[in-house]
Amino acid sequence: MHAARLALTSFLLFMPLGVSAQTAKPVADPPKAESAAQPETKKAKKPRSEAQKKNDERMRACGKEWRAAKAANKTNGQNWRQFSTECRRKKKSG
């Protein structure tokens, strides 16, 4: 029993070394001269559509209502997700 456990432990200890050495890929450093010469440029964001802007306004208004209702303990057992879904639906239709 002891010999079998010792053999298994030895096998498990030395197996990852051989496997990782065979499968490890060399990591190449990027050329430093080229990367230093080119400054990073950020991609310009696409402007928000009118529908997205209206949704943002509804979300901000619902957020204000949620904070007021939560402070007054008038959420009626709803969580934010339930409240916001109902609030945005009301604001979108009327």
SERO-4910 file (N, C-alpha, C, O; in steps of 0.05 Angstrom, whole numbers):
BEGIN
 pado doro    nc1    nc2    nc3   cac1   cac2   cac3    cc1    cc2    cc3    oc1    oc2    oc3
  Met    A     17    -24      0      0      0      0     17     25      0     13     44    -15
  His    A     38     25     18     55     48     20     71     52     -6     75     75    -15
  Ala    A     81     31    -17     97     32    -42     80     42    -65     90     58    -82
  Ala    A     55     34    -66     37     43    -88     32     73    -85     31     87   -105
  Arg    A     27     82    -61     22    111    -56     47    127    -63     44    149    -75
  Leu    A     70    117    -56     95    131    -62     99    133    -92    108    153   -102
  Ala    A     94    111   -106     98    111   -135     78    130   -148     86    144   -167
  Leu    A     53    131   -139     33    149   -151     41    178   -145     39    195   -163
  Thr    A     50    184   -121     58    211   -114     81    220   -131     82    243   -140
  Ser    A    101    203   -134    124    210   -150    116    215   -179    126    233   -192
  Phe    A     98    198   -189     89    201   -217     75    228   -221     80    242   -240
  Leu    A     58    235   -202     43    260   -204     60    284   -201     55    305   -213
  Leu    A     81    282   -185     99    305   -181    116    310   -206    120    334   -213
  Phe    A    125    290   -219    143    294   -242    129    295   -269    141    303   -288
  Met    A    104    287   -270     90    287   -296     85    315   -307     91    320   -330
  Pro    A     76    334   -291     71    361   -302     96    374   -313     94    390   -332
  Leu    A    119    368   -302    144    380   -312    149    371   -341    156    388   -358
  Gly    A    146    346   -346    151    336   -373    130    346   -393    137    352   -415
  Val    A    105    346   -385     83    355   -402     85    384   -409     83    392   -432
  Ser    A     90    400   -388     91    429   -393    115    437   -410    114    456   -425
  Ala    A    137    423   -406    160    429   -422    156    422   -451    167    436   -469
  Gln    A    140    402   -457    135    394   -485    115    412   -498    117    417   -522
  Thr    A     95    422   -483     73    437   -495     77    467   -493     61    482   -505
  Ala    A     96    477   -477    100    505   -474    109    518   -500    128    508   -513
  Lys    A     97    540   -507    105    554   -531    122    578   -522    116    591   -502
  Pro    A    143    583   -537    160    606   -530    145    632   -534    130    636   -554
  Val    A    148    650   -515    135    676   -517    155    696   -529    177    700   -518
  Ala    A    148    707   -551    166    726   -565    160    754   -555    137    762   -553
  Asp    A    181    769   -549    178    797   -541    172    813   -566    185    809   -586
  Pro    A    154    832   -564    149    849   -587    172    868   -592    186    875   -573
  Pro    A    177    874   -616    200    892   -622    195    919   -608    174    932   -612
  Lys    A    214    928   -592    211    952   -576    215    977   -593    202    997   -587
  Ala    A    231    976   -613    236   1000   -629    210   1008   -644    205   1032   -646
  Glu    A    195    989   -655    171    996   -670    149   1005   -651    135   1024   -658
  Ser    A    145    991   -629    123    998   -611    127   1025   -598    107   1039   -592
  Ala    A    151   1033   -593    157   1059   -581    152   1082   -601    145   1104   -594
  Ala    A    156   1076   -627    153   1097   -647    124   1102   -654    118   1125   -662
  Gln    A    106   1083   -650     78   1087   -657     61   1092   -632     59   1075   -615
  Pro    A     50   1117   -629     33   1122   -606      7   1108   -609     -3   1103   -632
  Glu    A     -5   1101   -587    -31   1087   -587    -53   1107   -595    -54   1129   -584
  Thr    A    -70   1099   -613    -93   1116   -620   -118   1102   -612   -121   1077   -615
  Lys    A   -136   1117   -600   -162   1106   -592   -182   1109   -614   -183   1129   -629
  Lys    A   -198   1088   -617   -218   1088   -638   -241   1106   -629   -250   1105   -606
  Ala    A   -251   1122   -647   -273   1140   -641   -298   1124   -637   -304   1105   -652
  Lys    A   -314   1132   -617   -339   1118   -611   -360   1127   -631   -361   1150   -640
  Lys    A   -377   1108   -637   -400   1114   -654   -420   1130   -638   -426   1123   -615
  Pro    A   -431   1152   -650   -450   1168   -635   -476   1152   -628   -484   1135   -644
  Arg    A   -488   1158   -606   -512   1144   -597   -536   1153   -615   -538   1176   -623
  Ser    A   -553   1133   -621   -577   1139   -637   -597   1154   -620   -595   1155   -596
  Glu    A   -618   1165   -633   -639   1179   -619   -654   1160   -600   -661   1167   -578
  Ala    A   -659   1135   -609   -673   1115   -592   -656   1109   -567   -667   1106   -545
  Gln    A   -630   1107   -570   -612   1102   -548   -612   1125   -528   -612   1121   -504
  Lys    A   -612   1150   -539   -613   1173   -522   -639   1175   -506   -639   1182   -483
  Lys    A   -661   1169   -519   -687   1169   -505   -688   1148   -484   -698   1153   -462
  Asn    A   -677   1124   -489   -676   1103   -469   -658   1112   -446   -665   1106   -423
  Asp    A   -636   1125   -451   -619   1135   -429   -635   1155   -411   -632   1154   -387
  Glu    A   -650   1172   -424   -666   1192   -408   -687   1177   -391   -691   1184   -368
  Arg    A   -700   1157   -402   -719   1141   -387   -706   1127   -363   -717   1126   -341
  Met    A   -682   1116   -368   -668   1102   -347   -660   1121   -325   -662   1114   -301
  Arg    A   -651   1145   -332   -644   1165   -311   -668   1173   -295   -667   1176   -271
  Ala    A   -690   1178   -309   -715   1186   -295   -724   1163   -276   -733   1168   -254
  Cys    A   -723   1139   -286   -732   1116   -269   -713   1112   -246   -722   1104   -224
  Gly    A   -688   1118   -250   -668   1116   -228   -675   1136   -206   -673   1129   -182
  Lys    A   -682   1160   -214   -690   1180   -194   -715   1171   -179   -716   1174   -154
  Glu    A   -734   1161   -193   -759   1151   -180   -753   1128   -161   -764   1126   -140
  Trp    A   -735   1110   -170   -727   1087   -153   -714   1096   -127   -721   1086   -105
  Arg    A   -696   1114   -129   -682   1124   -105   -702   1138    -86   -700   1134    -62
  Ala    A   -721   1153    -97   -741   1166    -80   -760   1145    -67   -766   1147    -43
  Ala    A   -769   1126    -83   -787   1105    -72   -772   1088    -51   -784   1080    -31
  Lys    A   -747   1082    -56   -732   1066    -37   -727   1081    -11   -729   1069     10
  Ala    A   -722   1107    -13   -718   1123     11   -744   1125     28   -743   1126     52
  Ala    A   -766   1125     14   -792   1127     27   -804   1099     34   -827   1098     44
  Asn    A   -789   1078     28   -799   1050     33   -825   1045     18   -843   1033     29
  Lys    A   -826   1053     -7   -851   1049    -23   -845   1033    -48   -856   1039    -70
  Thr    A   -827   1014    -46   -820    998    -70   -840    974    -73   -838    960    -94
  Asn    A   -857    970    -54   -877    948    -55   -864    921    -60   -876    904    -74
  Gly    A   -841    916    -48   -828    890    -50   -814    885    -76   -804    863    -81
  Gln    A   -813    905    -94   -799    902   -120   -770    907   -116   -761    921    -99
  Asn    A   -754    894   -134   -726    900   -135   -722    920   -159   -741    926   -173
  Trp    A   -698    929   -162   -692    949   -183   -700    939   -211   -711    954   -227
  Arg    A   -693    914   -217   -699    904   -243   -729    904   -249   -737    912   -271
  Gln    A   -745    895   -231   -774    895   -235   -784    924   -237   -801    930   -254
  Phe    A   -775    941   -219   -784    969   -219   -776    983   -245   -793    996   -257
  Ser    A   -752    979   -254   -743    993   -278   -757    983   -303   -763    999   -321
  Thr    A   -763    957   -304   -778    947   -327   -805    959   -329   -814    968   -350
  Glu    A   -819    960   -306   -846    972   -306   -845   1002   -311   -862   1013   -326
  Cys    A   -826   1016   -299   -823   1045   -302   -817   1052   -331   -830   1071   -342
  Arg    A   -798   1039   -344   -791   1045   -371   -815   1039   -390   -819   1053   -410
  Arg    A   -830   1018   -384   -853   1011   -401   -874   1034   -399   -885   1042   -419
  Lys    A   -878   1044   -375   -897   1066   -371   -888   1092   -385   -904   1105   -398
  Lys    A   -862   1098   -383   -851   1122   -394   -850   1120   -425   -853   1141   -439
  Lys    A   -847   1097   -436   -845   1094   -465   -873   1097   -477   -876   1109   -498
  Ser    A   -893   1086   -464   -920   1087   -475   -934   1114   -470   -951   1122   -486
  Gly    A   -926   1128   -450   -941   1153   -444   -924   1174   -437   -933   1196   -432
***
